[in-house]
Amino acid sequence: MKKVIFSLALGTFGLGMAEFGIMGVLTELARDVGITIPAAGHMISFYAFGVVLGAPVMALFSSRFSLK
């Protein structure tokens, strides 16, 4: 398998785990932080929004580097 494809797959898996993994502990997170469950759900939305905005920016910065 090419290193580039493996790196992309691993990065995508990591982003998915970071975003969807927190959903399983959302009620505990809300209780520990002292906020409501919907407010804790907004934290996941803000993270996803940051990924959506950050991905094109990172692509622009990384396009300057050679693939070799």
N, C-alpha and C positions, 0 to 999 in steps of 0.2 A: 504494500500500500504506500502511496506517495506520502511524504511527510506533510505536505500542505493540506491534503485532504484529512489526514489524521488530526492535524492541529485544529482545523476548522470544526471537525466533529467533536473533538474534546472541548473546545471553547463553547460550542453550542450546548453540549451536555452540561457544562458548568453553569452557564447562564440559566438554563432551564431548572437545574437543581436549586440554584440560589433563589429563583423567583417562586417556583412551585413548592419547594420544600418547606417554606415558611407557612404555607397554608395549613399544614397539618398541626401546627402549634400556635395558630392564630389566637385561639381563646386564651391560652396560657400567656401569650405575649401581651395581649390586651390587659389581662388581669395584673400581670407583673408591672407593667408600665403605668397602669391606672387610667386607661382610656377605654372607650367603648370599642366593641368588635368592629363596627363599620369604620371607625377612625383608624383602627389597626389595618383594616383592609385597604384604606387609602395609602398606607405605607407601601404596599405591594404595587399599587397603581403608580405611585411616584417613582419607584424603582424601575418599572417597565417603561415609563415615560423617559427616564434618564437613559435607558438602553437605546430606545428609539432615536433619541437626539444624539447620543454619543457615538453610535455605530458609524454613521456617515462621516462624522468628524475624524474618528480614528482611521477610517478608510482613506481619507484625504491625506492625513499625516503619514500613514504607512506607505502610501503610493510613491513616496519620494525614495524609498529604499529599494535596492536591487533584490530580486528574488534569489540570487545566487549567494 
